[in-house]
Amino acid sequence: MNIVKSCGLIATGVLAGMMLVISCSDDSPSTADAATCDCAPAEAPLAGRIEIVTAPQMIPPNSDLGQSIQCPDGALFLSGGCGTVDGSLPDILLRQSKPTMTGQGWSCWFRNNETTPVTIQASAVCLLPNS
């Protein structure tokens, strides 16, 4: 008797769960089709939408200079950085590296300890809007 009663309770619970899922679904059972996706995509593919923008600047010998770069209008700022344009390693000091006050770009502050000018740059990685 206990087994029959337990099986009846389980069957009632399963049936109630199925009815709850069906009643809360956005598709009725007659039109639900897993092979057909009619949902709008949440985000377009990233290929071709990530752009690195740079702002080169020459620092005179034995002097300080700041440089900033902003993402284009409508783009989302992802990251940023500072360095030399050609990848060389002159005697320069990066005093500060941080997001700009607007949060849409990157700002760098350098000290050139060389006896010759050095070209540095601020860079920002931006996600361009859907086109």
trRosetta pair geometry for C-beta under 8 A, 3 or more apart (Angstrom, degrees):
i j d omega theta_ij theta_ji phi_ij phi_ji
1 4 6.0 -56 -151 36 32 109
1 5 6.3 30 153 -17 65 110
2 5 5.6 -56 -146 40 32 112
2 6 6.1 34 155 -21 67 107
3 6 5.7 -54 -144 37 30 111
3 7 6.3 29 156 -17 64 106
4 7 5.9 -53 -145 38 29 110
4 8 6.4 32 153 -20 62 107
5 8 5.7 -55 -150 36 30 114
5 9 6.5 30 152 -19 64 105
6 9 5.7 -54 -148 35 32 110
6 10 6.4 32 153 -18 65 105
7 10 5.7 -52 -146 37 33 112
7 11 6.2 33 155 -19 65 107
8 11 5.8 -54 -145 38 29 111
8 12 6.3 31 154 -19 63 107
9 12 5.7 -54 -148 37 31 113
9 13 6.4 32 153 -20 64 106
10 13 5.7 -56 -150 36 31 112
10 14 6.4 30 154 -18 66 106
11 14 5.8 -53 -145 37 31 111
11 15 6.2 31 156 -17 64 108
12 15 5.8 -57 -146 39 29 111
12 16 6.2 29 155 -19 64 108
13 16 5.7 -55 -145 37 29 110
13 17 6.3 31 155 -19 64 106
14 17 5.7 -55 -149 36 30 112
14 18 6.4 30 154 -18 64 105
15 18 5.8 -53 -147 35 31 111
15 19 6.4 30 154 -18 63 107
16 19 5.8 -55 -148 37 31 112
16 20 6.4 34 152 -22 64 106
17 20 5.6 -54 -148 34 32 112
17 21 6.5 29 155 -17 65 105
18 21 5.9 -54 -148 36 32 109
18 22 6.3 27 156 -15 66 109
19 22 5.9 -57 -144 41 30 109
19 23 6.0 25 159 -16 65 112
20 23 6.0 -59 -141 40 26 106
20 24 6.2 10 163 -7 63 115
21 24 6.3 -69 -143 44 25 100
21 25 6.4 40 156 -44 63 103
22 25 5.8 -43 -149 8 30 119
22 29 5.9 -16 -140 -51 113 110
25 28 7.4 148 91 -86 112 25
25 29 7.9 91 65 -60 149 63
25 32 7.1 -21 156 -80 145 132
27 31 5.5 -130 -167 88 94 91
27 32 4.0 118 121 -84 132 83
28 31 5.3 63 58 23 84 97
28 32 7.0 -143 85 -29 34 89
29 32 5.8 -43 -136 13 32 117
33 36 4.4 34 97 27 118 105
41 44 6.8 93 108 -81 134 46
44 49 7.1 125 97 -52 110 151
44 130 4.6 125 -1 -109 141 107
45 48 7.9 55 104 33 97 93
45 49 7.6 160 106 -1 57 123
46 49 5.3 -110 -159 51 48 112
46 50 6.0 28 172 -31 100 104
46 127 7.3 -61 -136 -134 96 106
49 127 5.8 28 137 -163 102 70
49 128 4.6 -138 -161 54 70 89
49 129 7.9 -144 -151 60 113 10
49 130 7.7 -22 -111 -88 137 45
50 78 7.5 -21 -135 7 100 154
50 125 6.6 -4 -172 -175 99 93
50 126 7.3 155 -155 81 52 45
50 127 5.9 -27 -98 -101 67 63
50 128 7.4 -144 -71 6 18 85
51 72 7.6 10 78 6 144 118
51 75 7.2 -69 47 -135 115 149
51 125 7.7 161 84 -156 39 49
51 126 5.1 -24 66 65 87 96
51 128 5.7 59 -3 -40 117 110
52 123 5.9 -3 -176 -172 100 111
52 124 7.3 164 -153 81 54 41
52 125 5.4 -24 -100 -100 77 67
52 126 7.6 160 -94 18 26 77
53 69 5.6 -179 111 170 99 126
53 70 7.8 -31 95 82 145 37
53 71 6.6 155 23 -113 136 48
53 72 7.1 152 -59 -32 151 84
53 123 7.1 158 83 -154 44 59
53 124 5.2 -11 59 58 93 93
53 126 6.1 18 0 1 109 125
54 69 6.4 -76 -148 -97 21 161
54 85 7.9 114 161 -116 142 83
54 121 4.8 10 -175 174 108 134
54 122 7.0 159 -153 82 59 45
54 123 4.8 -21 -100 -100 82 80
54 124 7.9 -179 -79 20 40 64
55 67 5.6 -175 104 173 112 109
55 68 6.8 12 55 91 157 31
55 69 4.1 -172 -7 -79 116 102
55 121 6.0 156 74 -155 44 80
55 122 5.0 -5 53 54 102 92
55 123 7.9 -168 19 -76 67 40
56 85 5.0 31 -119 -86 121 127
56 119 5.6 11 -174 178 110 107
56 120 7.2 162 -149 88 61 33
56 121 4.4 -40 -92 -88 60 104
57 65 6.2 -156 127 144 128 136
57 67 4.5 -165 15 -94 142 133
57 119 7.0 165 83 -151 29 66
57 120 6.0 -24 65 65 81 79
57 121 6.9 141 15 -95 71 50
57 122 7.9 21 6 -1 114 89
58 117 5.0 16 180 173 108 125
58 118 7.2 157 -153 80 63 30
58 119 4.9 -37 -94 -94 70 75
58 120 7.9 138 -109 18 22 67
59 63 6.1 -165 178 77 87 92
59 64 7.7 -50 -150 -170 119 12
59 65 4.4 -151 -109 20 95 134
59 92 7.1 107 59 -122 151 125
59 110 5.7 -98 -71 96 155 125
59 112 4.0 164 120 -36 125 133
59 117 6.4 164 78 -156 47 71
59 118 5.2 -13 54 61 100 82
59 119 7.6 174 12 -93 72 24
59 120 5.9 29 -16 2 115 113
60 63 4.7 33 72 23 91 138
60 65 7.8 121 20 -45 71 127
60 112 6.9 173 84 61 36 146
60 117 5.5 -41 -116 -100 37 92
61 112 6.1 -119 -132 120 28 121
61 114 5.8 -99 -123 97 81 70
61 115 5.1 24 -145 -164 138 27
61 116 5.8 48 -79 -23 110 5
61 117 6.2 -82 -41 -64 71 49
62 112 6.5 -78 -36 95 15 85
62 113 6.8 45 -99 -134 59 34
62 114 7.7 -129 -44 69 59 40
62 115 7.3 19 -32 -103 100 47
63 111 7.7 -149 113 -147 26 58
63 112 5.8 7 53 46 61 105
64 95 7.3 3 -139 -6 111 148
64 109 7.0 7 -176 180 102 90
64 110 6.9 170 -151 91 57 50
64 111 5.1 -26 -98 -99 79 72
64 112 7.7 -169 -82 14 29 73
65 109 7.6 -174 97 -150 35 55
65 110 5.6 -11 62 60 77 94
65 112 7.3 19 12 -14 106 108
65 120 7.4 158 83 41 117 128
66 96 8.0 -11 -114 63 102 109
66 107 6.7 2 -176 -176 106 95
66 108 6.7 167 -153 90 60 50
66 109 4.5 -22 -99 -101 87 78
66 110 7.5 164 -89 17 36 67
67 82 7.8 133 67 -126 106 102
67 107 7.4 172 91 -152 41 55
67 108 5.2 -9 60 60 85 97
67 109 8.0 169 20 -83 60 38
67 110 7.5 5 8 3 103 109
67 120 6.4 177 14 99 146 105
67 121 6.9 -106 121 -147 153 29
67 122 4.5 -168 114 -17 98 113
68 100 5.5 84 -158 -93 126 116
68 105 5.9 79 173 122 93 129
68 106 6.9 -177 -148 93 64 43
68 107 4.2 -16 -101 -103 96 80
68 108 7.4 175 -79 20 48 64
68 122 5.7 -50 -126 78 17 171
69 80 7.3 169 64 -136 104 119
69 105 5.1 -159 99 -166 50 116
69 106 5.8 2 54 53 90 82
69 121 7.9 28 -40 175 136 81
69 122 4.4 -178 -5 104 103 105
69 123 6.5 0 45 -117 153 13
69 124 4.8 -153 104 -10 109 110
70 100 6.5 -38 -90 16 82 163
70 102 7.1 18 -121 62 114 137
70 104 5.4 32 -154 110 90 100
70 105 3.7 -80 -101 -57 47 140
70 124 6.9 1 -163 3 9 166
71 75 4.1 -128 160 88 116 116
71 76 7.0 -67 140 85 168 12
71 77 4.7 -149 -18 -77 135 79
71 104 5.1 -110 34 173 98 86
71 105 5.9 -159 -10 -78 66 76
71 124 5.4 -125 -64 131 75 137
71 126 3.7 142 -130 -107 112 130
72 75 4.7 76 61 -4 78 126
72 126 6.5 124 22 141 79 164
72 128 7.2 14 59 -109 122 89
74 128 7.6 39 107 -157 96 61
74 129 4.7 -58 153 -15 109 132
75 104 7.9 112 81 -164 81 102
75 126 4.1 31 152 173 135 121
75 127 6.2 159 -169 74 81 43
75 128 5.1 -39 -108 -101 101 49
75 129 6.6 -119 -88 -23 49 76
76 126 6.6 145 71 -163 43 68
76 127 4.3 -15 59 57 101 103
76 129 7.9 111 -16 -69 88 68
77 80 7.4 -14 -172 -45 108 105
77 99 7.3 108 138 -139 146 110
77 103 6.5 -177 51 146 142 61
77 104 4.7 -180 -32 -147 130 40
77 105 6.1 -117 -108 -57 137 33
77 106 7.9 165 -160 -39 123 78
77 124 6.1 -56 -134 -172 95 118
77 125 7.7 97 -165 76 55 56
77 126 5.9 -38 -101 -105 46 77
78 125 4.5 -62 68 103 108 99
78 126 6.4 179 7 -101 91 21
78 127 5.7 92 -46 -25 116 96
79 106 7.8 20 145 -68 42 129
79 124 7.5 164 90 -157 42 51
79 125 4.4 12 56 39 85 120
80 97 7.8 -169 109 179 102 94
80 99 6.6 140 22 -97 135 62
80 105 6.7 84 -88 170 144 45
80 106 2.5 171 -178 -73 153 139
80 107 8.0 41 134 7 155 40
80 122 6.9 -1 -177 179 115 86
80 123 6.0 165 -157 91 65 60
80 124 4.6 -21 -101 -104 98 63
80 125 6.7 -150 -72 11 44 75
81 97 7.2 8 -146 -166 42 133
81 106 6.6 -12 8 176 25 164
81 122 7.7 168 90 -158 39 51
81 123 4.9 -9 60 58 81 107
82 94 5.6 134 99 -130 136 126
82 97 4.9 -126 4 -109 128 116
82 106 7.3 -154 -54 146 80 121
82 108 3.5 130 -106 -109 131 138
82 110 7.3 -176 174 -63 131 103
82 120 6.9 8 -176 175 89 113
82 121 7.3 180 -148 90 52 47
82 122 5.7 -22 -100 -106 79 62
82 123 7.3 -170 -76 17 30 81
83 87 7.3 13 151 -103 126 48
83 120 6.8 -172 111 -154 23 79
83 121 6.5 -16 68 57 64 81
83 123 7.4 -9 27 -3 95 119
84 87 6.2 -155 81 -45 100 9
84 88 5.2 -77 112 52 158 72
84 89 7.5 -146 8 -77 143 30
84 90 6.7 117 -88 17 146 98
84 92 7.2 140 -69 29 104 144
84 118 6.5 -71 -118 174 109 104
84 119 6.6 89 -161 86 77 64
84 120 5.6 -64 -102 -107 50 60
84 121 7.3 74 -176 13 15 84
85 119 4.5 -24 7 115 126 111
85 120 6.9 -167 -28 -131 78 10
85 121 5.2 93 -81 -21 76 119
86 119 7.2 76 -8 69 94 110
90 112 7.5 3 118 -143 128 84
90 114 5.1 -27 175 -58 122 136
90 118 4.8 -144 65 -110 156 135
91 112 7.8 89 94 -170 70 52
91 113 4.2 -78 129 77 106 107
91 114 5.2 144 55 -65 91 74
92 110 5.4 -8 177 -170 117 114
92 111 6.6 161 -164 81 65 51
92 112 5.2 -26 -110 -106 94 56
92 113 6.5 -177 -95 18 35 80
92 114 6.9 -32 -61 -14 78 103
92 118 5.6 -138 -62 94 129 162
92 120 6.8 -179 170 -75 166 124
93 110 6.7 142 76 -162 52 60
93 111 4.1 -5 55 55 106 104
93 113 6.5 68 -16 -24 99 112
94 97 5.8 4 168 -40 122 112
94 108 6.7 -61 -144 -161 97 100
94 109 7.5 106 -169 75 56 55
94 110 5.9 -35 -104 -102 51 74
95 109 4.4 -60 68 104 106 101
95 110 6.6 177 7 -103 90 16
95 111 5.8 82 -43 -19 113 99
96 107 7.4 -11 116 115 102 95
96 108 7.1 165 89 -155 63 36
96 109 4.1 29 44 35 96 115
97 106 7.4 -1 -169 -177 79 103
97 107 7.5 173 -146 90 38 56
97 108 5.4 6 -105 -110 77 76
97 109 7.7 -139 -59 26 49 69
98 106 7.5 170 95 -153 27 65
98 107 5.7 -18 68 61 72 97
99 103 5.6 25 155 -120 133 50
99 105 7.1 127 -162 80 66 40
99 106 6.2 -59 -113 -102 44 55
99 107 7.1 45 139 14 14 91
100 103 6.8 -117 74 -30 73 18
100 104 6.4 -45 62 56 120 59
100 105 4.2 25 -1 68 133 90
100 106 6.5 -84 -29 -47 86 7
100 107 5.0 116 -86 -35 69 108
102 105 6.8 40 62 18 106 92
105 122 7.8 56 164 140 101 127
105 124 4.9 -69 -141 -81 65 151
106 122 5.2 -175 98 179 96 104
106 123 6.5 -1 58 76 145 40
106 124 4.8 -179 4 -81 103 85
107 122 6.5 -15 -123 -132 22 148
108 120 6.9 -137 113 144 141 127
108 121 8.0 80 34 119 152 27
108 122 4.5 -166 6 -90 112 97
110 120 5.2 161 -29 -25 164 173
112 117 7.3 -7 -175 -142 163 40
112 118 5.0 178 -125 28 119 115
114 117 7.7 -116 89 -11 121 3
114 118 5.5 109 28 -41 141 116
128 131 7.5 -2 135 -40 115 103
